[in-house]
Amino acid sequence: MSRPRDKQLTIDEVVAQLEDGMTIGIGGWGPRRKPMALVRAILHSDLKDLTIVSWGGADVGLLAEAGKIRKLVYAFVSLDSIPLEPLFQQARQNRTIPEICEWDEGMFQTGLKAAAERLPFLPMRAGLGSDVLRNNPDLQLVTSPYADELGDHEQFVAVPALKLDVALVHMNRADVHGNASYLGPDPYFDDLFCMAAKKAFVSCEQIVDTAGLTVDTPVQRLLIHRMMVAGVVETPNGAHFTNCVPDYERDEKFQKHYATSAADPEAWAVFKERFLSGDEDAYQAAVAAWTQEQEALR
């Protein structure tokens, strides 16, 4: 018998609610606390023509390589210790993503904030006098209706709302109702992603009792409120190979293996067959086996 407001779902049940052509925001930051288990499930689906909104890492690279992205809205795509995400780099060089929208990081945050506040746009100075406007000719300027002390009416960039159909975020802990907390040093902007979306799904390392969300944890780290969330999925190690501090750091060895494999078509085919051809359990088992092999070689 299900409990009141029990929003627990499986990975497959989340992906079943996604549709072709949706605008999907992916939380986290580069190679940090990405909902990779959900991203891997999208890889296995028939979904196509997606608009992806992300401070990107391997999530963007994998979805681009799989041909899932019709439009990409991003501020950067990086693996941090590997500055250029290799699959994204190939997609940009080969122009396999039909539509690209690259914004300043502050503009990106402002676009999410506008959507979260249900506003069509928000004004800001970032972008003025830069190539962001030249490379995004659809961005408009807006004139302040209020004169400054000199009597001038200042112009601003009118950053359009980044309205999302769905947001996918990964947190350290959640309860069955969708309340979720992060335990590491950074919230990133996962709450904005959830508030900017019509529907948000949270994957987490562990589902706990509601009272356990604030045990030995500052209350302000309870970042996601159940009213934002349509479903919650327990996915241990589900951010791998990105980090989910303090539960685990980024898997640098595996990330290097990923990047090295992505640079060679034959090696990439082997990588995909070993790590990305099965479900999430198969992925985790393959990573564990590979890690043991690497330890044995030391």
N, C-alpha and C positions, 0 to 999 in steps of 0.2 A: 504494500500500500504506500503510495507516494505521500510525502509530507507537504504541508501547505507551502506554496511558493518554492517548491523544489525545482530548480532550474538545471539540474545535472543532465548533461548530454554526452554522447560519445563524439569522437572526432568525425565519424561518418555522418552523424546526425546534423552536425554543424554544416558540413560541406553540402549536404542535401538541401539546405535552405538558401544556398547561393545560386545565382542564375547568370547566364551569359549576359555580358554587357553591363554588369554592375560596376559601381565605383566602390572599391574596397580600400579602406585605410588600414595599414599595418603598423602597429605600434612598435615600441622599442626605438633603438638609436644605433644605426650602423650594425655592428656585430654585438649589440648588447640587448639582452632580454627581448629577443624576437620570438614571436609565436611560431617557431619553426615546424612543430608537429602539424599545425594547421596548414602551413604553407606546403609542406610535403604532401598533405592530403589533397590539396588543390592540384598539385602536379599530377596525381593519379586520376583526377577527375576528367570529365569531358568539357569542363568550363572553358570558355574562350571569350575574346573581345573584351577583356577586363580593363577598367581604368584603375591603376594602382597608385595610391597616394602614400608616400613613405619617406622617412629619413632612412635611406636604403642601405642594405647590406646584402647578404646572400639571398635574402627573400626576393629582392628585385632581380638578382642575377639568375637564380633558378627559374623564376617565372618567365623571364625574358627568353632564356634558352629553350624553354618548353613551348614558346610561341603563344603564351596565354595573355600577353599584354597588348592591348590596342593603343592605350594612352598611358603615359607615365608622368605623374606630377611629383617632383622631388626637389630636395635642397642639396643633397649629395648622395653618393653611393660609395661606401668605403668599408673595408674590413679592418680599419685602424692600422694594425701592424703590417698589413698588405694594403697600401693606399688605394690601389685601383682594383675594384672587384672584377675579376677576369671575365666572367660571363657577361656582365653588364658592359664592360669595355668592348667586347666583341660585338654585342648588339648595337652599340653606338657606332662603331666603325663600319659595320655592315648595314646599318640603317634598317634593322629588322623590327624595330619598334615604330609603328606608323606615326605616332604623335608624341612629341616630347615637350614637357613644360618644366623648365628649370627655374626655380625661384631662389632668391635670397632666403637664408634660414629664418630671419625675422619675419619676412613676408609669409613664409610657409606657416609659421606659428599664428600669425595674424589671420590668415585664411581659415585655419581651423577654429580660431576663437570666434570669428564672425559666424561660422556655421553653428558653433555651439550656442551662440547667443541668438540664433535665428535672424541674423541680419544679412542683407544682400552683399554688404561689403563693409570694410573698416578702412579709414584713412591712415596712412603712415608715411614717414619721410624716406624710409629705406627704399632704395631703388632709383631715387631721383638722380639724374645725371649719370646713370650707369648703363651698362649694356643689357641689364635685365629687361629694361623697357624696349630696347632695340630688338632683342631676341624673343620678346613676348609682345608683339604688336597689339594683341587683344587687351592688354592691360590699359586701363584708362586713368586719366588724371581727374581730380575733383578739386574745385576751388572752395576754400572756406567761406561760409556766409558771414564770418565775423572778421572785421578788420583788426589788424594788430595796432601797436602803438604808433606806427608810422602811417596808418590808414590804408595799408596794403592788405589784399586778400590772398593769403598764401595758398599755393597749390600742393596737393598731396597725391601720392599713389592711392588709387581706390582698389584695395586688395579684395578680389571677389571671394565670397565664402567658398570654402572647400567642403561642399556638401557630400556626405558619404551615405551610400546605401547600407554599408556594413563596416564595422570596425572589428579588427582582430587584435587582441593584446594578450600579453603573457605576464602573469604576476607570480609572486612567491607563494602566497596563500590566498584561499578564498573559502567562503562557506557555500552551502548549497543554494542560497538565495541570490548569489551574485556579488555580494560584498567582497572586496578583494584588497589586499595590502601588498606593498613592496617592502622588502627588508634591507635592500642595498642602499647606497648613498643617493641614488637619483630616481625621481619619479618619471623622468623624461616628460612626455606629453600624452601619456596613455589616457588620462581623464578627458583631455580635449578630443582625442580621437573618438572616445565613447560618446561624448556629448554632441559631437558633430554628426553622428550617424543615426540613421533610422533604427538600426538594430546593431547591438554590440555583443560579441562573444568573448569570454575570458577563458584562456587556458591557464592552468596553474600547476605548480609543483605538487601541491597538496591541498586537498579539501579538508578543512577543520571545522570544529564547532564555532559558531559565531563569536563566543566569548574568547576563543583562542586566537582570534585575529589581532587582539591587542595585548596578549600576554608577552611581557618583556619587550614590547614594541611601542614606540610613541604613537599616540592616537592619530597624529597627522599623517602617518604612513598608510592609514586606511584610505586609499586613493579613490577606489571605485565603489560607488554606491549601487545597491541592487536595482534601483529605479532606472539606472543606465543600461542594465544588462538583460539580454534575452536568454542567455545560456552560459553555463560554466562547465568546463571539461578538466578533469584531473589528468595531467600529462607529465609524469615524472621525467625529468631530463628533457622536457619538451622544447626547451630553447636551444638545445645543442645544435650546432657547435658554437653558437653565441653564448654569452655568459648569462647567469642568473644569480648574481651575488646576493647573499653570501652562500647560497646553496652550492654553487660551483662557478669557477672562473671560465673564461673562454678557452676552448680546447685548441690551443695554438698549433699543436702537432697535426691535428686533423684538419684544421683550417689550411695549413700549408699543403697538406696532401690534396685537399680540394682544389686549391689554386694551381698547384703544379699539374694536376690531372686535367683541369679545365684548359690548360694551355696547349694540350696535345689531343687531337681527335681520337686516337686509338686509346690513350690512357683515360680519356673522359668516358668512352664507351664502357670500359672496364669498371670505372668508378660508378657509373649509373647502374650497371647490372648488379654490382655488389651491394650498393647502399640505397639506391632509389627505386628498385624494381618491385619492392614489396610494401607492406603496410608499416605502420610506426613500430610495432613490435619487432618486425624483421630489421628495420633500420637500427634500432637500439642494439639488437643482438649482433648485427654486423659490425657496428662500431666497437662494441665490447670485444669481439674476437680480434678485430684489427689492432686495438690497443694492446691486447695481450701479446700479439705477434711483435709489436714494436718493442714492448718491454723485454721479450725474449732475445731480441737482437742487440740489446745494450751490453 
